Each structure stands twice: as C-alpha cells, then as structure tokens.
C-alpha cells in the first residue's frame, strides 16, 4: 500500500484522510517537519503533502527558499522517487516556481484546496 505523509503545520492544512483511504493510501500524519524527516529514514514515503511557507524573513530567506527545503534535501537521499504536493496561498504561488527550480514538485495546489484537485494529482 503506498504511503503518504501529511505534514500538518497549521490549521489551514486540509484533511484528506478519507480521500487517501478511498485511494488505498496509508497516511501518516506529522505535526512537524522534523518528525516526518525522522520517520523518512525508517519508512520512506511515496507521497508527501505539506504547506509551502515562503521565507520572507531571515528564517528562510538566506540559504533556503521556504520551510520545505531541508525536508526536500532529505527526500532526495531517503525517498528519491517520492512525489511532493504542496499547498500555498495565492500570493505565494510565484515562489513555488523558485523552489521547483531546485526540487521538482508533483503538484502545487492553491488554498482553499478542492478534493477533486488533490485526487487528480494522486491518480497521475
């Protein structure tokens, strides 16, 4: 059964657990990137679903583009075939393109995310 990591860092993360179940995906939910990265070494995911937060401040803007950079580097090592789907606000879409210049993303969905859009990405 394919494994999907849901990395839920805010209340705005949509809950697609029932969709994942219908598509025969095993979901593991994490409240932090660190916890997901720790598990990644033991059980590499087939999909990662996470929120994209652009680094407007010094926290990310120096070396990293977003909150996802470090996790994406880990995926390259532990799960190179993993498909990454990110959620972002309309105003941050342009910055996901910057991230895609470094890491290929399977999909970028603008909030509010519709179930049929997520389903379409998981079926491709």
Secondary structure, DSSP 8 states (H G I E B T S, - for coil): --EEEEE--STTS---HHHHHHTT-EEEEESSHHHHHHHHHHS--SEEEEE--B--SHHHHTT-SBTTHHHHHHHHHH-TT-EEEEEE-GGGHHHHHHHHTTS--SEEEESS--HHHHHHHHT-
